[in-house]
C-alpha cells in the first residue's frame, strides 16, 4: 500500500513546504481535494518542489468541466510530473452542482459513466490510437485537429479514477474507472458488504475483475499517545462523521451498523447547533466504527490490519492537521508511512 497525505485549499507557499516535508519523511504522495479552490496550480507547485511524490485529485469536480478540458489537464500534469499523476473525478452533490456551479445534474451515475468514457476517448485520441469519436448520451466529441492536439510525451498511460458512495455509482466505477476513491466516512462492513460487491458487479459488466480497480482510501486516522494528544484530531474526525452522516446519502451506513435514526438526529443537531453539536453526538464507540484511533507505535499495525489486501493507496485525512499542530509529528507519520509501504 502507498501512503499519501490529503490537503485542502492552501497557498502555493504552504503547499510547497508540505510537499518537501512529506517527501523527506518518506511518504508516497499528496492527494488534493477541490472545494473552494481548484487543485491544478497547487499540484504544479508541489511537483516542482518534490520530484519523487505522486499526485492525485480526490476529487476534482467533473460536471462543471468538459471531458476534453479534464483530459487536457490530466495530460499536461502527467507529462510534467513524469507520470506521477492520476485524475480522480467525482460528481459532487446536486446542490453544489446546480446552485454553486450552475450546471445540470440529471442522471448523475449515467452522466459520470459517459464523462469518464469521454475523457478516455480524448486521451486515446491524444495518444494517436484512434480519431476522436465519442457519441454518448451526454457528451459528443468528434473534433481534434492536429493544431489543437496536445504534444505527445512519454507518460501517456493516465489513470482515471472515480469517487462513489451508493451502489449505482460504485457499479459505474467498476465498469469504467481505473480506481475508486472510497469516501472518508466508511466502516469496514460498508467496504466489505457494499463497496466490494458493487464494484465487482460493475467490473464484470466490462469483462474486468475487482483487481483491475485500485481502491484509494482516505482514512480518519487519529494518532497520539494520550487522550489529550489525540483530542484535536479526534474532534475533527467526529465533526466529519457527524457532518457527512447528517445527509441522506450516508444514512444507510448508520443503519447497517445498528444506529437507526442517527442520520435524523445528526441533521437536527446540525440545524440547531452547527458542527459542534454534531461532533458531540459522535461518541467513542461510533468514532471507532469510522476512524482508526491508536497510539503512535500502534497506528501502522492498525492500518495494515484493516486495509491490507483491500487498498492500493491509503490517504491520511488528518495528518496535515496533526503536523501543523506539532511539527514533530511529521517524523512519526513518516515512520508509519514506511511501515505501511513496506508491508
C-alpha positions in Angstrom: 0.0 0.0 0.0 1.1 3.5 -0.8 0.7 6.2 1.9 -0.5 9.7 0.9 -1.4 12.8 2.7 -4.6 14.8 1.9 -4.5 18.6 1.5 -7.3 21.1 1.0 -7.2 24.6 -0.3 -4.0 26.3 0.6 -1.4 28.9 -0.6 1.3 27.8 -3.1 3.9 28.6 -0.5 2.3 26.3 2.1 1.8 23.5 -0.4 5.4 23.7 -1.5 6.6 23.3 2.1 4.1 20.5 2.7 5.4 18.7 -0.4 9.0 19.0 0.7 8.2 17.8 4.2 6.1 14.8 3.0 8.7 13.7 0.5 11.6 14.0 3.1 9.5 12.0 5.6 9.2 9.0 3.2 5.5 9.3 2.3 4.2 8.4 -1.1 2.3 11.4 -2.3 -0.3 14.1 -1.9 -4.0 14.0 -2.7 -5.7 17.3 -3.4 -9.4 18.0 -2.9 -11.4 20.5 -4.8 -13.6 22.7 -2.7 -13.1 26.4 -2.6 -10.0 26.3 -4.7 -9.1 24.3 -7.9 -6.2 21.9 -7.4 -4.2 22.3 -10.6 -1.8 25.1 -9.6 -1.2 23.5 -6.2 -0.2 20.3 -7.9 2.2 22.0 -10.2 3.8 23.9 -7.3 4.1 20.7 -5.3 5.6 18.7 -8.2 8.3 21.3 -8.7 9.3 21.0 -5.0 9.1 17.2 -4.5 10.1 15.3 -7.7 9.5 11.9 -6.2 6.0 12.3 -4.9 2.8 11.0 -6.6 -0.1 13.4 -7.0 -3.8 12.8 -7.4 -7.1 14.6 -7.1 -9.6 13.3 -4.7 -11.6 14.5 -6.2 -11.8 17.1 -9.0 -15.4 18.0 -9.7 -16.4 16.6 -13.1 -19.6 18.1 -14.4 -18.6 21.8 -14.4 -15.7 21.0 -16.8 -16.0 19.4 -20.2 -14.4 15.9 -20.5 -11.9 17.4 -23.1 -10.7 20.0 -20.5 -10.3 17.4 -17.9 -8.3 15.2 -20.3 -6.1 18.1 -21.3 -5.3 19.0 -17.7 -4.5 15.3 -16.8 -2.3 15.0 -20.0 -0.3 18.1 -19.0 0.1 17.1 -15.4 1.2 13.6 -16.3 3.8 14.9 -18.7 5.3 17.4 -16.3 5.2 15.0 -13.3 6.8 12.3 -15.4 3.8 10.0 -14.9 3.2 10.7 -11.2 -0.3 11.9 -11.5 -3.7 10.2 -11.7 -7.0 12.1 -12.2 -9.7 11.4 -9.6 -13.2 12.7 -10.7 -16.4 13.0 -8.8 -20.0 14.1 -9.4 -20.3 16.1 -6.1 -23.9 16.6 -4.8 -26.8 18.2 -6.6 -27.0 21.3 -4.6 -23.4 22.3 -5.3 -23.5 21.3 -9.0 -26.8 23.2 -9.7 -26.6 26.1 -7.3 -22.8 26.8 -7.0 -21.5 25.7 -10.4 -24.7 26.4 -12.4 -24.8 23.2 -14.5 -27.1 20.2 -14.8 -27.2 17.2 -12.5 -29.6 14.9 -14.2 -28.9 11.1 -14.0 -25.5 11.6 -12.3 -24.4 7.9 -12.5 -25.1 7.7 -16.2 -23.6 11.1 -16.8 -20.4 10.0 -14.9 -20.1 6.9 -17.0 -20.4 8.9 -20.1 -18.0 11.5 -18.8 -15.2 9.1 -17.9 -15.6 7.3 -21.2 -15.4 10.7 -23.0 -12.2 11.6 -21.0 -10.7 8.2 -22.0 -11.7 8.7 -25.6 -9.9 12.1 -25.6 -6.8 10.6 -24.1 -6.8 7.8 -26.7 -7.0 10.5 -29.4 -4.1 12.4 -27.8 -2.1 9.1 -28.0 -2.9 8.7 -31.6 -4.7 5.4 -31.0 -7.9 6.5 -32.7 -9.6 9.6 -34.0 -11.8 11.4 -31.5 -15.2 9.9 -31.9 -17.2 9.8 -28.7 -21.0 9.7 -29.1 -22.5 9.3 -25.7 -25.9 10.3 -24.2 -24.5 13.4 -22.6 -21.2 14.2 -24.4 -20.5 14.1 -28.1 -16.8 14.8 -29.1 -15.6 14.4 -32.7 -13.2 17.3 -33.5 -9.5 17.2 -32.7 -7.4 18.7 -35.5 -3.6 18.4 -35.3 -3.0 22.0 -34.2 -5.4 21.5 -31.2 -4.0 18.2 -30.1 -1.6 18.4 -27.2 2.1 17.3 -27.8 2.9 13.7 -27.2 5.1 12.7 -24.3 6.5 9.6 -22.5 3.8 9.2 -19.8 0.6 8.8 -21.7 -0.9 5.9 -19.6 -3.0 8.1 -17.3 -5.2 6.5 -14.7 -8.8 7.9 -14.4 -10.5 7.3 -11.0 -14.0 8.0 -9.7 -15.4 8.6 -6.3 -18.6 6.8 -5.4 -20.8 6.1 -2.3 -24.1 4.5 -3.5 -24.4 1.1 -5.3 -25.2 2.6 -8.7 -22.2 4.9 -8.8 -20.0 2.1 -7.4 -21.1 -0.2 -10.2 -20.3 2.5 -12.8 -16.8 2.9 -11.2 -16.2 -0.8 -11.5 -17.3 -0.6 -15.1 -15.3 2.3 -16.5 -12.7 3.7 -14.0 -9.2 2.7 -13.1 -9.6 3.3 -9.4 -12.2 4.1 -6.7 -11.9 6.9 -4.2 -13.7 5.4 -1.2 -15.5 8.0 0.9 -13.5 9.0 4.1 -16.6 8.2 6.1 -16.6 4.5 5.8 -16.9 1.5 8.1 -15.3 -1.8 7.3 -18.7 -3.6 6.9 -19.6 -0.9 4.4 -16.4 -1.7 2.3 -16.8 -5.5 2.5 -20.6 -5.7 2.2 -21.4 -2.8 -0.1 -18.4 -1.4 -1.9 -16.6 -4.6 -2.9 -19.8 -6.4 -4.3 -21.0 -3.4 -6.2 -17.6 -2.6 -7.8 -17.1 -6.3 -8.6 -20.5 -6.4 -10.3 -19.7 -3.3 -12.3 -16.3 -4.6 -13.3 -17.9 -7.9 -14.6 -20.1 -5.9 -16.9 -17.0 -4.7 -18.7 -15.2 -8.1 -18.6 -13.0 -7.0 -15.8 -12.4 -8.1 -12.2 -12.0 -6.3 -8.9 -8.2 -6.5 -9.2 -8.4 -4.1 -12.2 -9.7 -1.3 -10.0 -7.4 0.4 -7.4 -9.0 1.3 -4.1 -7.8 4.7 -2.9 -9.0 5.0 0.7 -8.9 8.2 2.8 -8.6 7.3 6.5 -9.7 9.2 9.5 -6.5 8.2 11.4 -6.3 9.7 14.9 -2.8 9.2 16.3 -1.5 10.1 19.7 -0.2 8.5 22.9 -2.8 10.1 25.2 -6.4 11.3 25.0 -5.2 14.9 25.3 -2.7 14.4 22.4 -5.5 12.9 20.2 -8.1 15.5 21.2 -7.9 17.9 18.3 -7.8 15.3 15.5 -10.4 13.3 17.3 -12.7 16.3 17.3 -12.1 16.8 13.6 -12.9 13.2 12.9 -16.1 13.4 15.0 -17.1 16.5 13.1 -16.5 14.9 9.7 -18.5 11.8 10.7 -21.3 13.9 12.1 -21.4 16.3 9.2 -21.4 13.7 6.4 -23.7 11.5 8.4 -26.3 14.2 8.7 -27.0 14.0 4.9 -29.4 11.4 3.4 -26.7 9.9 1.1 -24.8 8.4 4.1 -27.7 7.3 6.3 -27.6 3.7 5.3 -24.1 3.3 6.9 -25.6 4.1 10.3 -28.5 1.7 9.7 -26.1 -1.1 8.6 -24.3 -0.7 12.0 -27.5 -0.7 14.0 -27.7 3.1 14.6 -31.2 3.5 13.2 -32.3 7.1 13.2 -28.8 8.5 13.7 -28.9 10.5 10.5 -32.0 12.4 11.5 -30.6 13.1 15.0 -27.4 14.5 13.4 -29.4 16.5 10.9 -31.5 18.1 13.7 -28.3 18.8 15.7 -26.6 20.4 12.6 -29.6 22.7 12.1 -29.8 23.8 15.7 -26.3 23.8 16.9 -23.9 23.5 13.9 -20.7 21.5 13.6 -20.0 21.4 17.4 -23.4 19.9 18.0 -23.0 17.1 15.5 -19.5 16.3 16.8 -20.9 15.9 20.3 -23.2 13.2 19.1 -20.4 11.0 17.8 -19.3 9.1 20.9 -16.2 7.0 21.2 -17.9 3.8 20.1 -19.2 5.4 16.9 -15.9 7.1 16.3 -14.1 3.8 16.3 -16.5 2.4 13.6 -15.4 5.0 11.1 -11.9 6.1 12.3 -8.7 4.4 13.3 -7.7 5.7 16.8 -4.4 4.5 18.0 -1.1 5.3 19.8 1.8 6.3 17.5 3.5 2.9 17.8 0.3 1.0 17.1 -1.0 3.0 14.1 0.9 1.3 11.3 -0.2 -2.1 12.5 -3.8 -1.0 12.8 -3.8 0.4 9.3 -2.2 -2.7 7.9 -4.6 -5.0 9.7 -7.6 -3.0 8.5 -6.7 -2.3 4.9 -4.0 -4.6 3.6 -5.3 -6.7 0.7 -8.0 -4.1 0.0 -6.4 -0.7 -0.6 -3.9 0.3 -3.2 -3.3 3.7 -1.6 -4.1 5.0 1.9 -4.7 8.7 2.3 -4.3 10.3 5.7 -7.2 12.7 6.1 -5.9 14.3 9.3 -2.1 14.1 9.0 -1.7 17.6 7.7 -3.6 19.0 10.7 -1.6 16.8 13.1 1.7 18.0 11.6 0.5 21.6 11.7 -0.3 21.3 15.4 3.0 19.7 16.2 5.8 19.7 13.6 7.5 16.8 15.5 4.6 14.6 14.3 6.0 14.7 10.8 8.6 12.2 11.7 6.1 10.0 13.4 3.8 9.9 10.3 6.9 9.2 8.3 7.7 6.1 10.4 4.1 4.9 9.9 4.3 5.5 6.2 7.5 3.5 5.8 6.0 0.6 7.8 2.8 0.6 5.8 4.6 0.8 2.4 7.0 -2.0 3.5 4.1 -4.3 4.4 
